[in-house]
């Protein structure tokens, strides 16, 4: 039973680690996928992405700060093919991992111009939020694993303690420890009748 508890704890721990590592990917899309399928989205569509900031630029338009970020790119947002997102606030530095909710906007959508589409950041979240369920599962696995190990150790030490405790000692019947050669059975001598035939 103790061994089963240890195995169960180990399995839960492994599941928690896998969930924590893959958590952000389970609820978001990759920047490469969004960039490759931007034409399939319509103005106003939203999508959650998870990626690493590989380039950053800061500027101002009509007195409003504008931040542009490249996610999972080659480090140069001027190259085509990478996902470029725009934000009115600073969401991180180069090398940071971010989870962002993006909305596709197009100021010239009413004119039928699609070349002006861009992804704008609506909100951001820490990747830890998506990793937290897996972390909780992993902690539960560690607790179960340690409980099984402790019970197993206590069970293995119990017989050693009992043999020095007089109340657990039992009287054992005497057992012959030496081997002796078998002795022949002894028969007492029988009396012989030496009397002669009866006389008259």
C-alpha positions as CSV (number, residue, x, y, z in Angstrom):
1,X,0.0,0.0,0.0
2,X,2.8,2.4,0.9
3,X,4.5,1.6,-2.4
4,X,1.3,2.4,-4.3
5,X,1.1,5.8,-2.6
6,X,4.6,6.6,-3.7
7,X,3.8,5.7,-7.3
8,X,0.6,7.7,-7.3
9,X,2.5,10.7,-5.9
10,X,5.2,10.4,-8.6
11,X,2.6,10.1,-11.4
12,X,0.7,13.2,-10.1
13,X,4.0,15.1,-9.8
14,X,5.0,14.3,-13.5
15,X,1.5,15.3,-14.7
16,X,1.8,18.6,-12.8
17,X,5.2,19.4,-14.3
18,X,3.9,18.7,-17.9
19,X,0.9,20.9,-17.3
20,X,3.0,23.7,-15.9
21,X,5.3,23.6,-18.9
22,X,2.6,23.4,-21.5
23,X,0.0,25.6,-19.7
24,X,0.4,28.8,-21.8
25,X,0.5,26.8,-25.1
26,X,-2.9,25.1,-24.3
27,X,-4.8,28.3,-24.2
28,X,-3.0,30.4,-26.8
29,X,-1.9,30.4,-30.4
30,X,1.7,30.8,-31.6
31,X,2.8,34.1,-33.1
32,X,3.8,32.2,-36.3
33,X,0.3,30.8,-36.7
34,X,-1.3,34.2,-36.2
35,X,1.1,35.9,-38.6
36,X,0.6,33.3,-41.3
37,X,-3.2,33.5,-41.1
38,X,-3.8,37.2,-40.5
39,X,-5.7,37.4,-43.9
40,X,-8.2,34.8,-42.6
41,X,-9.2,37.1,-39.7
42,X,-11.7,39.9,-39.9
43,X,-11.5,43.3,-38.4
44,X,-12.5,43.1,-34.7
45,X,-11.5,39.5,-34.3
46,X,-9.5,38.7,-31.1
47,X,-6.9,36.0,-30.4
48,X,-4.7,35.0,-27.5
49,X,-1.0,34.6,-28.3
50,X,2.0,33.5,-26.3
51,X,5.5,34.3,-27.4
52,X,8.9,35.9,-26.7
53,X,9.6,39.5,-27.5
54,X,12.5,39.5,-30.0
55,X,12.4,43.2,-31.1
56,X,10.9,46.4,-29.7
57,X,10.4,49.9,-31.0
58,X,8.9,53.0,-29.3
59,X,7.6,56.1,-31.1
60,X,4.9,58.7,-30.9
61,X,1.9,59.5,-33.2
62,X,0.1,62.8,-32.6
63,X,1.5,62.9,-29.1
64,X,0.4,59.4,-28.2
65,X,3.0,56.8,-27.3
66,X,3.1,53.8,-29.5
67,X,5.0,50.6,-28.8
68,X,5.6,48.0,-31.5
69,X,6.8,44.5,-30.7
70,X,8.0,41.5,-32.7
71,X,7.1,38.1,-31.2
72,X,9.2,35.0,-31.9
73,X,10.9,36.6,-34.8
74,X,14.4,37.0,-36.1
75,X,15.1,40.1,-34.1
76,X,14.3,42.6,-36.8
77,X,10.7,43.6,-37.2
78,X,11.4,45.3,-40.5
79,X,11.6,41.8,-42.1
80,X,8.3,40.4,-43.3
81,X,6.7,37.2,-42.0
82,X,6.9,37.8,-38.3
83,X,4.0,38.8,-36.0
84,X,4.1,42.6,-35.2
85,X,1.8,43.8,-32.5
86,X,1.1,47.4,-31.4
87,X,0.4,48.7,-27.9
88,X,-0.3,52.0,-26.3
89,X,1.7,50.9,-23.3
90,X,5.0,49.1,-22.5
91,X,4.3,45.3,-22.2
92,X,7.8,44.1,-21.7
93,X,11.4,44.1,-22.9
94,X,13.3,42.0,-25.5
95,X,13.6,38.5,-24.1
96,X,10.4,38.6,-22.0
97,X,7.7,36.0,-22.5
98,X,4.2,37.5,-22.7
99,X,0.6,36.4,-23.1
100,X,-1.4,39.0,-24.9
101,X,-4.9,39.3,-26.2
102,X,-4.8,40.9,-29.6
103,X,-7.5,42.6,-31.6
104,X,-7.3,43.0,-35.4
105,X,-7.8,46.6,-36.5
106,X,-7.9,48.2,-39.8
107,X,-8.4,52.0,-40.0
108,X,-9.2,51.8,-43.7
109,X,-11.5,48.8,-43.5
110,X,-14.5,50.8,-44.7
111,X,-12.6,51.6,-47.9
112,X,-11.8,47.9,-48.5
113,X,-8.1,48.4,-47.9
114,X,-6.6,45.3,-46.2
115,X,-2.9,46.3,-46.3
116,X,-3.4,48.5,-43.2
117,X,-4.4,45.7,-40.9
118,X,-2.5,45.5,-37.6
119,X,-2.8,43.6,-34.3
120,X,-3.3,45.8,-31.3
121,X,-2.8,44.6,-27.7
122,X,-6.0,44.7,-25.7
123,X,-4.6,43.1,-22.5
124,X,-1.7,41.1,-21.3
125,X,-1.2,38.4,-18.6
126,X,1.7,36.7,-16.9
127,X,2.5,33.2,-18.2
128,X,2.5,32.1,-14.6
129,X,-1.3,32.4,-14.5
130,X,-1.5,29.6,-17.1
131,X,1.3,27.6,-15.4
132,X,-0.4,27.8,-11.9
133,X,-2.8,24.8,-12.3
134,X,0.1,22.6,-13.2
135,X,2.2,23.9,-10.3
136,X,-0.7,23.2,-7.9
137,X,-1.0,19.6,-9.2
138,X,2.8,19.2,-8.9
139,X,2.8,20.4,-5.3
140,X,0.0,17.9,-4.5
141,X,2.0,15.1,-6.1
142,X,5.1,16.1,-3.9
143,X,2.9,16.0,-0.8
144,X,1.5,12.5,-1.6
145,X,5.0,11.3,-2.6
146,X,6.6,12.4,0.7
147,X,3.7,10.9,2.7
148,X,4.2,7.6,1.0
149,X,8.0,7.7,1.7
150,X,7.5,8.5,5.3
151,X,5.0,5.7,5.9
152,X,7.3,3.3,4.1
153,X,10.2,4.3,6.3
154,X,8.1,4.0,9.5
155,X,7.0,0.5,8.4
156,X,10.5,-0.6,7.8
157,X,11.7,0.6,11.2
158,X,8.9,-0.8,13.3
159,X,10.2,-4.5,13.6
160,X,13.6,-3.2,14.6
161,X,12.1,-1.3,17.5
162,X,9.9,-4.1,18.6
163,X,12.7,-6.6,19.1
164,X,14.2,-4.4,21.8
165,X,10.9,-3.8,23.6
166,X,10.2,-6.5,26.2
167,X,6.4,-6.3,25.9
168,X,6.7,-7.4,22.3
169,X,9.0,-10.3,23.0
170,X,7.4,-13.7,23.0
171,X,8.6,-16.8,24.6
172,X,10.0,-19.1,22.1
173,X,9.9,-22.9,22.7
174,X,13.3,-24.5,23.3
175,X,14.7,-25.7,20.1
176,X,17.6,-28.1,19.9
177,X,20.5,-26.4,18.2
178,X,23.0,-29.2,18.0
179,X,22.7,-32.3,15.9
180,X,23.3,-35.6,17.7
181,X,23.7,-39.0,16.0
182,X,20.6,-41.2,16.6
183,X,21.0,-43.6,19.5
184,X,20.0,-47.3,19.1
185,X,16.9,-48.2,21.1
186,X,17.6,-50.0,24.4
187,X,15.9,-53.3,25.1
188,X,16.4,-54.9,28.6
189,X,17.7,-58.5,28.6
190,X,15.0,-61.1,28.9
191,X,15.3,-63.7,31.7
192,X,16.0,-67.2,30.4
193,X,14.2,-70.2,31.9
194,X,17.0,-72.8,32.6
195,X,14.9,-75.1,34.6
196,X,14.8,-78.7,33.3
197,X,11.7,-80.7,32.7
198,X,9.5,-81.1,35.6
199,X,10.1,-84.2,37.8
200,X,7.4,-86.4,39.4
